């Protein structure tokens, strides 16, 4: 608390009027002096007393409480500060600054943090928010402890000077850091399955011109897709082709450079969504039955499906001698469909088809080879399948999963999921209660020996109803009843017919979300979540590789649905890799913004314009340590060799005030009368 006394005036008349009276008095006194009139000096004294009385001088006394100046301490805690030993240096510098600011006294310290985000590290927004809560007239300095990897530092001098105080930057890191950065210049977000694609990539060595050639490796699902040697700054194209729809992950890695700052930006994962241009399906319907149009309606409902559908409407018991070639408006294009263009179809469906003489055995041999080379086949079987004219008596026998026993079961039964079916993505979740699905009954089933096929649903007497099998590179499904249409009609409450058939078709066409064995990894809070789906109930071991190369082994135990989940903490930035021996998954749990990955080296360049415009300084802690702090007066230099200045504004608040009139009215009246009497006496003697 301090007291101050100051002279002030509280005029009884406006200052312009007082000024006019003073000029008039000066003119009259000047004229009297010019004429050497007697009593002129007394008149001067009289005018001075009158003007002083009208000006009303007072002594003001104020009790003042000084206000602390404010220092904003901005600490950079963005992801780039976790590199090397930057965080430790930041905490050490912050502790020293707090001690020295406290030792100076008379300072209020406002600490803020600079977080990272999708657009990089932000300084302007947190600083503006902090300054908006402070009295700018008391702002002494802004001290930023950072690595300089800031992406919104003001570059306009006028905007910088509007802060109203020097901005000092204490740089964590070293000015001579080197780094290697992988660059994926062009990568498609979506790609057509089977269409050639290109990945444009390369790497940069920073600073430029100090590195040599390095090897870039591209992997897909853990297998090497391409390797190439490149020079810094060069860009190369890597061709690739997606073989399935859904998400595909390409892992790209460049060899480590000796002495580089970090390897976080040496690896990345490129996610590409594979899409099919048009799905081509060949549907051949045989014996007419009430569910004849089920498949057609299901497939035509999808605008992305090109359906080629042929139906044989002549029943087998009708024998009238009409030649086969005369039973259709157009000739059945057997050779074109089953020899020339068979490979263009994504799926072939036989719906209650049996040998009728339309498809020679060589064409069915072509279908078997089509499956073995990666095609998809679905048979919706009817009673014909159990007869000598069924498809199992053709070359398709080597790819069909079920071997018919010759028995056709003609009695009501309720379809149920098997234990495997409850875990398989094609049928999991179809029944709310696996023990009592509440589905309508079917009335007919063909008995088969499933062999080594996967049985998802069972029917009468627990006999197999829905079979799946992988054959060579292709897939085959077999539905052993022609009464699935009863669900669509709502018989006895119906069932999930459309959902079941749609999933079945998508599994045949290798949609990733319906794979039986999958491994996925995703960010979760401050760690990663690993999800593995499997038909096998036994636990499986996974290897988790951190960005630093450290490996962790963990065991996943599946639940009743065949899904195993595990959450692990992730204390490192960068690309994590999860392997189960067959599959590979990648995840970046603590995502570094692309803006930060582009340049992770500590630098003063981004803050230079801001620091210079405000009169601050940028110092490297590794070279000079934490500088000395000084209080400086306004308009004085705010930085020097080894020291940083904090402007002392000497702001205060008035806690009490008093005033004393120096020429009160009574005293002014006494003086005026005395001087007037003296002037009258002086003139009377003359």
C-alpha positions in Angstrom: 0.0 0.0 0.0 1.4 3.4 -1.0 0.2 7.0 -0.7 0.7 9.7 -3.3 0.0 13.5 -3.3 -0.6 15.4 -6.5 -1.6 19.0 -7.3 -4.8 19.3 -9.3 -7.3 22.0 -10.4 -11.0 21.9 -10.1 -12.0 25.2 -11.8 -15.3 27.0 -11.0 -15.5 28.1 -14.6 -14.8 26.3 -17.9 -11.1 26.4 -18.9 -11.8 28.3 -22.1 -13.5 31.1 -20.2 -10.7 31.2 -17.7 -8.2 31.4 -20.5 -10.2 34.3 -22.1 -10.2 36.2 -18.7 -6.5 35.6 -18.3 -5.8 37.1 -21.8 -8.0 40.1 -21.0 -6.2 40.7 -17.7 -2.8 40.3 -19.4 -3.8 42.9 -22.0 -5.0 45.4 -19.4 -1.9 44.9 -17.2 0.3 45.2 -20.3 -1.4 48.5 -21.2 -0.9 49.8 -17.7 2.8 48.9 -17.7 3.1 50.6 -21.1 1.6 53.8 -19.7 3.5 53.4 -16.4 0.3 53.8 -14.5 0.6 53.9 -10.8 -0.6 50.7 -9.0 -0.2 48.4 -12.0 1.7 45.7 -10.1 -1.0 45.6 -7.4 -3.6 45.2 -10.2 -1.5 42.3 -11.6 -1.5 40.7 -8.2 -5.2 41.2 -7.8 -5.9 39.6 -11.3 -3.6 36.7 -10.4 -5.4 36.0 -7.1 -8.8 36.1 -8.8 -7.8 33.8 -11.6 -6.2 31.4 -9.2 -9.3 31.4 -7.0 -11.4 30.6 -10.0 -9.0 27.8 -11.1 -9.4 26.3 -7.5 -6.1 24.4 -6.9 -6.3 21.4 -4.6 -4.0 18.8 -3.2 -5.2 15.2 -3.9 -4.0 12.3 -1.7 -4.6 8.7 -2.9 -4.1 5.4 -1.2 -2.9 3.0 -3.9 -2.7 -0.8 -3.9 -0.3 -2.1 -6.7 -1.6 -4.7 -9.1 0.6 -7.7 -10.2 1.7 -7.9 -13.8 0.6 -11.0 -15.6 2.8 -13.5 -17.4 1.2 -16.1 -19.6 3.2 -19.4 -19.6 2.2 -21.6 -22.5 3.4 -25.2 -22.4 3.3 -27.3 -25.6 1.9 -30.7 -24.8 1.2 -31.8 -28.4 2.1 -35.3 -29.7 5.4 -34.0 -31.2 6.6 -33.1 -27.7 6.6 -36.8 -26.8 9.6 -37.4 -29.1 13.1 -38.0 -27.6 13.5 -36.2 -24.3 11.4 -33.2 -25.1 8.7 -33.8 -22.4 11.4 -34.1 -19.7 13.1 -30.9 -20.9 9.7 -29.1 -21.0 8.9 -30.1 -17.4 12.4 -29.1 -16.2 12.2 -25.7 -17.9 8.6 -25.1 -16.6 9.7 -25.8 -13.0 12.6 -23.4 -13.3 10.5 -20.7 -14.8 7.9 -21.0 -12.1 10.6 -20.6 -9.4 12.2 -17.5 -11.1 8.8 -15.9 -11.7 7.9 -16.4 -8.1 11.3 -14.9 -7.0 10.7 -11.7 -9.0 7.5 -11.1 -7.0 4.6 -8.9 -8.1 3.6 -11.4 -10.9 0.5 -13.4 -11.6 1.3 -16.5 -13.7 -1.4 -17.8 -16.0 -0.5 -21.3 -17.4 -2.1 -22.7 -20.6 -1.5 -25.8 -22.6 -1.1 -26.1 -26.3 -2.8 -29.4 -27.4 -2.4 -31.2 -30.7 -5.3 -31.9 -33.0 -6.3 -33.0 -36.5 -4.8 -29.8 -37.9 -1.7 -29.8 -35.8 -0.5 -27.8 -32.8 -2.5 -24.6 -32.1 -1.1 -21.5 -30.3 -3.4 -18.7 -31.4 -6.7 -20.1 -30.2 -5.6 -21.0 -26.6 -3.6 -17.8 -26.3 -6.6 -15.6 -27.5 -8.9 -17.4 -25.0 -6.4 -16.8 -22.1 -5.9 -13.1 -23.0 -9.6 -12.6 -23.2 -9.9 -13.4 -19.5 -7.0 -11.1 -18.5 -6.5 -7.3 -18.1 -4.4 -6.6 -21.2 -3.0 -3.5 -19.4 -1.2 -5.7 -16.9 0.2 -8.2 -19.4 4.0 -8.3 -18.9 5.0 -11.2 -21.3 4.0 -14.4 -23.0 6.6 -17.2 -22.6 6.0 -20.2 -24.8 7.9 -23.5 -24.1 7.7 -25.5 -27.3 9.5 -27.5 -30.0 8.4 -24.9 -32.5 6.1 -27.4 -34.4 3.2 -24.9 -34.3 0.8 -24.5 -37.2 -1.1 -21.4 -36.5 1.4 -18.9 -35.3 0.5 -15.3 -36.4 2.7 -14.0 -39.2 0.9 -10.6 -39.6 3.0 -8.0 -37.6 -0.1 -5.9 -36.8 -1.9 -8.9 -35.3 1.2 -9.9 -33.4 1.6 -6.4 -31.9 -2.0 -6.5 -30.8 -1.0 -8.9 -28.1 0.5 -5.9 -26.3 3.5 -7.7 -24.7 6.7 -9.4 -25.8 6.3 -13.1 -26.8 9.3 -15.2 -25.8 9.9 -18.7 -27.2 12.0 -21.3 -25.3 12.7 -24.1 -27.8 12.9 -27.7 -26.7 15.0 -29.9 -28.9 18.1 -29.3 -30.9 18.6 -27.1 -34.0 20.7 -29.7 -35.7 18.1 -32.5 -35.7 17.8 -34.8 -38.8 14.8 -36.9 -39.8 13.5 -39.1 -42.6 9.9 -38.7 -43.6 7.9 -41.2 -45.7 5.6 -39.5 -48.2 2.5 -41.2 -49.7 1.7 -38.6 -52.3 -1.2 -40.3 -53.9 -3.3 -43.3 -52.8 -6.9 -44.1 -53.8 -9.5 -44.1 -51.0 -11.7 -46.4 -53.1 -10.6 -48.8 -55.8 -12.4 -51.2 -58.1 -11.8 -54.8 -57.4 -9.7 -56.4 -60.2 -8.7 -53.0 -61.7 -5.0 -52.0 -61.8 -4.2 -49.2 -59.2 -1.1 -47.2 -58.4 0.4 -45.9 -55.2 2.7 -42.9 -55.5 5.2 -42.7 -52.8 8.7 -41.7 -51.8 10.6 -40.2 -48.9 12.3 -36.9 -47.9 15.5 -36.5 -45.8 15.5 -33.3 -43.6 17.5 -31.2 -43.9 17.4 -31.7 -47.6 20.5 -33.0 -49.4 22.0 -34.9 -46.4 20.7 -38.4 -46.9 21.3 -41.2 -49.4 19.2 -43.9 -51.1 16.9 -46.1 -49.0 14.6 -49.0 -49.5 10.8 -48.7 -49.4 8.8 -51.8 -48.6 5.0 -52.2 -49.3 3.2 -55.0 -47.6 -0.4 -56.3 -47.7 -1.7 -58.6 -45.0 1.8 -59.1 -43.8 3.2 -60.2 -47.2 5.6 -58.1 -49.2 3.8 -56.6 -52.2 6.7 -54.5 -53.5 10.2 -53.3 -52.7 12.1 -50.5 -54.3 15.2 -48.4 -53.8 14.6 -44.6 -54.0 16.5 -41.4 -53.5 15.4 -38.6 -51.2 12.8 -36.3 -53.0 12.0 -38.8 -55.7 8.6 -40.3 -56.2 7.9 -43.8 -57.5 4.7 -45.6 -58.5 3.8 -49.1 -57.1 1.1 -51.0 -59.0 -1.3 -53.2 -57.2 -4.7 -54.8 -57.7 -7.4 -55.5 -55.0 -8.7 -59.0 -55.1 -11.7 -58.5 -52.8 -14.2 -55.9 -51.8 -14.1 -54.2 -48.4 -11.2 -52.6 -46.6 -7.7 -53.5 -47.5 -4.7 -52.1 -45.6 -1.3 -51.5 -47.3 1.6 -51.1 -44.9 4.4 -48.8 -46.3 7.8 -48.5 -44.6 11.0 -46.8 -45.5 14.4 -47.9 -44.0 15.6 -46.0 -40.9 18.2 -43.3 -41.3 21.1 -43.3 -38.9 20.8 -40.7 -36.2 17.3 -39.6 -37.2 15.0 -38.0 -34.7 12.2 -40.5 -34.8 10.9 -43.4 -36.9 7.2 -42.4 -36.4 7.0 -40.9 -39.8 8.9 -43.9 -41.5 5.8 -46.1 -41.5 2.2 -45.7 -42.3 -0.8 -47.7 -43.2 -2.9 -46.8 -46.2 -6.5 -48.0 -46.1 -8.3 -48.6 -49.4 -11.9 -49.6 -49.7 -12.4 -52.1 -52.5 -15.6 -51.8 -54.4 -17.1 -53.9 -57.1 -18.2 -52.1 -60.2 -21.1 -54.5 -60.9 -21.7 -57.9 -59.4 -22.6 -60.3 -62.1 -24.7 -63.3 -61.1 -25.8 -66.2 -63.2 -29.0 -67.8 -61.9 -30.3 -71.0 -63.5 -33.7 -72.1 -62.2 -34.9 -75.6 -62.9 -38.0 -77.3 -61.6 -40.9 -74.7 -61.1 -42.0 -74.3 -57.5 -43.5 -71.5 -55.3 -40.1 -70.1 -54.4 -39.1 -69.7 -58.0 -38.7 -66.0 -57.9 -37.1 -65.7 -54.4 -33.6 -65.5 -55.7 -34.5 -63.2 -58.6 -36.4 -60.7 -56.3 -33.5 -60.8 -53.8 -30.8 -60.1 -56.4 -32.8 -57.6 -58.5 -33.4 -55.5 -55.3 -29.7 -54.6 -55.3 -28.9 -52.0 -58.0 -25.3 -53.0 -58.0 -26.2 -56.6 -59.3 -26.3 -57.5 -62.9 -28.5 -60.7 -63.0 -28.6 -63.2 -65.8 -31.5 -65.5 -65.1 -32.7 -68.5 -67.1 -35.7 -70.5 -66.0 -36.7 -74.0 -67.3 -40.5 -74.1 -67.0 -41.1 -77.5 -68.6 -41.8 -80.1 -65.9 -39.9 -83.4 -66.3 -43.1 -85.5 -66.3 -44.3 -83.8 -69.4 -43.1 -86.0 -72.3 -44.6 -84.9 -75.6 -41.7 -85.4 -77.9 -41.1 -81.7 -78.5 -37.4 -81.1 -79.3 -35.5 -79.1 -76.6 -34.4 -76.4 -79.1 -38.1 -75.6 -79.7 -39.0 -75.1 -76.0 -37.7 -71.5 -75.8 -38.2 -68.2 -77.6 -34.4 -67.9 -77.9 -31.7 -70.5 -77.9 -30.2 -71.1 -74.5 -26.7 -69.6 -74.8 -25.0 -72.6 -73.1 -21.6 -72.2 -74.7 -21.4 -68.4 -74.3 -22.4 -68.6 -70.6 -20.6 -71.7 -69.4 -17.5 -71.6 -71.5 -16.8 -68.2 -73.0 -17.9 -65.8 -70.3 -18.2 -68.0 -67.2 -15.2 -66.3 -65.6 -16.9 -62.9 -65.7 -19.5 -64.0 -63.2 -19.0 -63.4 -59.5 -21.6 -66.0 -58.5 -23.4 -69.0 -60.1 -26.6 -70.2 -58.6 -28.4 -73.4 -59.4 -31.9 -73.3 -58.0 -33.5 -76.8 -58.0 -31.6 -77.6 -61.2 -31.1 -81.2 -62.5 -29.6 -82.6 -65.6 -32.1 -82.0 -68.4 -29.8 -82.2 -71.4 -29.4 -78.5 -71.6 -26.0 -78.4 -70.1 -23.5 -81.0 -71.3 -21.2 -82.4 -68.7 -18.2 -80.5 -70.1 -19.9 -77.3 -69.2 -20.5 -78.4 -65.6 -16.8 -79.4 -65.6 -16.1 -75.7 -66.5 -18.2 -74.6 -63.5 -16.2 -76.9 -61.2 -12.9 -75.4 -62.4 -14.4 -71.9 -62.1 -15.0 -72.6 -58.4 -11.5 -74.0 -57.8 -10.0 -71.0 -59.4 -11.8 -68.5 -57.1 -15.5 -68.5 -58.2 -18.6 -68.9 -56.1 -21.3 -71.5 -56.4 -24.6 -71.8 -54.6 -27.0 -74.7 -54.9 -30.5 -74.4 -53.5 -31.4 -78.1 -53.6 -34.8 -79.7 -54.1 -35.9 -83.4 -54.3 -34.0 -83.7 -57.7 -30.7 -83.6 -55.9 -31.4 -87.0 -54.4 -32.1 -88.6 -57.7 -29.7 -90.0 -60.3 -30.2 -86.8 -62.4 -29.1 -84.5 -59.6 -26.0 -82.3 -59.8 -24.0 -84.6 -57.6 -23.9 -87.1 -60.5 -21.9 -84.6 -62.6 -18.4 -83.2 -62.4 -19.8 -80.7 -59.8 -19.5 -83.6 -57.3 -15.9 -82.7 -56.5 -16.9 -79.2 -55.3 -20.4 -79.7 -53.8 -20.1 -80.2 -50.0 -23.0 -82.6 -49.4 -23.2 -86.1 -50.7 -26.9 -87.2 -51.1 -28.1 -90.3 -49.4 -31.1 -90.6 -51.6 -33.6 -89.8 -48.8 -36.0 -86.9 -49.1 -37.5 -86.0 -45.7 -41.1 -84.9 -46.1 -42.2 -83.8 -42.6 -42.3 -80.4 -40.7 -39.2 -79.3 -38.9 -37.9 -76.1 -37.4 -34.5 -74.9 -38.7 -31.9 -74.3 -36.0 -28.4 -72.9 -35.7 -25.7 -75.3 -34.9 -22.9 -74.4 -32.4 -20.8 -73.4 -35.4 -23.7 -71.4 -36.9 -24.0 -69.3 -33.8 -20.3 -68.2 -34.2 -20.3 -67.9 -38.0 -20.9 -64.4 -39.3 -23.3 -65.6 -42.0 -25.8 -66.8 -39.3 -24.7 -65.3 -36.0 -27.3 -63.0 -34.5 -30.1 -64.3 -36.7 -31.8 -65.8 -33.6 -32.4 -63.7 -30.6 -32.5 -66.8 -28.4 -30.3 -69.6 -29.9 -32.2 -72.3 -28.0 -35.6 -71.1 -29.1 -35.4 -69.1 -32.3 -39.1 -69.0 -32.8 -38.9 -69.5 -36.6 -41.6 -71.0 -38.7 -41.2 -74.6 -39.8 -40.1 -75.9 -43.2 -41.7 -79.0 -44.7 -39.0 -80.7 -46.8 -35.3 -81.5 -46.5 -32.8 -83.5 -48.5 -30.5 -85.7 -46.5 -26.8 -85.6 -47.2 -23.5 -86.6 -45.7 -21.7 -83.2 -45.0 -18.2 -84.7 -45.1 -15.7 -81.9 -44.0 -18.1 -79.0 -44.8 -19.1 -76.4 -42.2 -22.7 -77.0 -41.0 -24.4 -73.7 -40.0 -28.0 -74.9 -39.7 -29.7 -78.2 -39.0 -33.2 -79.4 -39.7 -35.1 -82.6 -39.2 -33.4 -85.0 -36.8 -30.4 -82.6 -36.5 -29.5 -83.3 -40.1 -27.4 -80.7 -42.0 -29.5 -78.0 -43.6 -27.0 -75.3 -44.7 -23.4 -76.2 -45.7 -20.4 -74.0 -46.5 -17.1 -75.1 -48.0 -14.0 -73.6 -49.4 -12.8 -75.4 -52.5 -9.5 -74.4 -53.9 -9.6 -70.6 -54.1 -13.4 -70.5 -54.4 -16.4 -71.0 -52.2 -19.5 -73.2 -52.3 -22.8 -73.1 -50.3 -25.6 -75.6 -50.3 -29.1 -75.1 -48.9 -30.7 -78.5 -48.6 -34.4 -77.5 -48.7 -36.6 -75.7 -51.3 -38.9 -74.4 -48.6 -37.0 -71.3 -47.4 -39.7 -69.3 -49.2 -42.1 -70.2 -46.4 -40.4 -67.7 -44.2 -41.0 -64.9 -46.8 -44.7 -65.8 -46.8 -44.9 -65.6 -43.0 -45.8 -69.2 -42.5 -46.0 -69.8 -38.7 -44.4 -66.5 -38.1 -41.8 -66.8 -40.8 -38.1 -66.1 -40.2 -35.1 -64.1 -41.3 -35.1 -65.4 -44.9 -33.9 -62.2 -46.7 -31.2 -61.6 -44.2 -30.0 -65.2 -44.3 -29.8 -65.4 -48.1 -28.2 -61.9 -48.5 -25.5 -62.8 -46.0 -25.0 -66.2 -47.8 -24.5 -64.5 -51.2 -22.1 -61.9 -49.7 -20.0 -64.6 -48.0 -19.7 -66.4 -51.3 -18.5 -63.2 -53.0 -15.9 -62.8 -50.2 -17.2 -59.8 -48.5 -14.6 -59.1 -45.7 -17.2 -58.4 -42.9 -18.5 -62.0 -43.3 -15.1 -63.8 -43.0 -15.0 -66.5 -40.5 -11.5 -65.7 -39.3 -10.8 -62.0 -38.8 -8.4 -59.9 -36.8 -9.1 -56.2 -36.2 -7.5 -53.5 -34.1 -9.0 -50.1 -33.3 -8.2 -47.1 -31.1 -9.9 -47.2 -27.7 -9.5 -44.3 -25.2 -5.7 -44.3 -24.4 -5.0 -47.7 -25.9 -6.1 -50.2 -28.5 -8.8 -52.8 -28.7 -8.1 -56.1 -30.5 -11.1 -58.0 -31.8 -10.7 -61.5 -33.3 -13.5 -63.7 -34.7 -12.9 -67.4 -35.1 -14.9 -70.6 -35.5 -12.4 -72.3 -33.2 -13.4 -72.1 -29.5 -9.8 -72.4 -28.3 -7.7 -69.3 -27.2 -5.2 -67.9 -29.6 -2.0 -65.9 -28.9 -1.4 -62.6 -30.7 1.8 -60.6 -31.0 1.5 -56.8 -30.6 4.4 -54.7 -32.0 4.7 -51.1 -30.8 6.1 -48.4 -33.0 9.4 -48.7 -31.2 9.6 -52.4 -32.1 8.9 -53.6 -28.6 6.8 -56.8 -28.7 4.0 -58.0 -26.4 2.3 -61.3 -26.4 -1.3 -61.7 -25.3 -3.9 -64.5 -25.3 -7.4 -64.0 -26.7 -10.2 -66.2 -25.4 -13.3 -66.2 -27.5 -16.8 -66.0 -26.1 -19.8 -68.2 -27.1 -20.2 -66.2 -30.3 -16.6 -66.8 -31.3 -15.5 -63.2 -30.7 -12.5 -62.5 -28.5 -11.7 -58.9 -27.3 -8.7 -57.5 -25.6 -7.8 -53.9 -24.6 -4.2 -52.9 -24.2 -2.7 -49.6 -23.1 -0.7 -47.7 -25.9 1.9 -45.4 -24.5 3.7 -44.8 -27.9 2.7 -42.8 -30.9 2.7 -44.2 -34.3 1.7 -47.4 -36.1 1.0 -50.5 -34.0 0.9 -54.0 -35.6 -1.1 -57.0 -34.4 -0.5 -60.5 -35.7 -2.0 -63.9 -34.9 0.3 -66.0 -37.0 -1.9 -65.7 -40.1 -3.6 -62.3 -40.2 -2.2 -58.8 -39.6 -4.0 -55.7 -38.3 -2.7 -52.1 -38.0 -3.9 -49.3 -35.8 -2.7 -45.8 -34.8 -4.2 -45.3 -31.3 -2.6 -41.9 -30.6 -3.0 -40.3 -34.0 -0.4 -37.8 -35.0 -1.8 -35.1 -37.3 -0.5 -35.2 -40.8 0.7 -31.6 -40.3 2.9 -32.7 -37.5 4.2 -35.8 -39.3 5.3 -33.6 -42.2 7.9 -31.9 -40.0 8.8 -33.2 -36.5 12.1 -31.4 -36.1 12.3 -28.6 -33.6 12.4 -25.2 -35.3 12.2 -21.5 -34.6 11.0 -20.5 -38.0 7.3 -20.8 -37.4 7.5 -18.4 -34.4 10.1 -16.0 -35.8 7.6 -13.4 -37.2 5.6 -13.4 -33.9 8.6 -13.1 -31.7 10.2 -10.3 -33.7 7.0 -8.3 -34.1 6.4 -8.2 -30.3 10.0 -7.6 -29.3 10.6 -11.0 -27.8 13.3 -13.5 -28.3 13.6 -17.2 -29.3 16.2 -19.2 -27.4 17.3 -22.9 -27.6 17.2 -24.5 -24.1 19.8 -27.1 -25.3 22.3 -24.3 -26.0 21.6 -21.6 -23.4 19.5 -23.2 -20.7 16.7 -21.4 -19.0 17.5 -17.6 -19.4 17.4 -15.0 -16.6 14.1 -13.1 -16.2 14.1 -9.3 -15.6 11.5 -6.6 -15.0 11.8 -3.8 -17.5 10.0 -0.5 -17.8 7.6 0.2 -20.7 9.2 1.2 -24.0 12.5 -0.4 -22.9 14.3 -3.3 -24.5 12.6 -6.6 -23.6 15.3 -9.2 -24.4 19.0 -9.5 -24.4 21.9 -11.9 -24.2 20.9 -14.6 -21.7 17.8 -12.7 -20.4 14.2 -12.2 -21.1 12.2 -9.1 -20.1 8.9 -8.8 -18.4 7.3 -5.4 -18.8 6.5 -3.7 -15.5 3.3 -1.6 -16.1 3.1 -0.4 -12.5 -0.7 -0.8 -12.5 -2.6 -0.1 -9.3 -6.0 0.3 -7.8 -7.1 3.2 -5.6 -8.3 2.1 -2.2 -8.9 5.6 -0.7 -8.6 9.3 -1.7 -8.8 12.8 -0.1 -8.6 16.5 -1.3 -7.5 19.8 0.3 -8.2 23.1 -1.3 -5.1 25.3 -1.5 -7.1 28.6 -1.9 -10.5 28.2 -0.3 -13.1 30.9 -1.0 -12.8 32.7 2.3 -9.0 33.0 1.9 -9.4 34.2 -1.7 -11.9 36.8 -0.5 -9.5 38.1 2.2 -6.6 38.3 -0.2 -8.7 40.1 -2.8 -9.9 42.7 -0.3 -6.4 43.2 1.0 -4.9 43.7 -2.4 -7.8 46.0 -3.5 -7.3 48.1 -0.4 -3.6 48.4 -1.0 -4.2 49.4 -4.6 -6.8 52.1 -3.5 -4.4 53.4 -0.9 -1.6 53.6 -3.4 -3.6 55.4 -6.0 -5.0 57.8 -3.3 -1.5 59.0 -2.4 -0.9 60.0 -5.9 
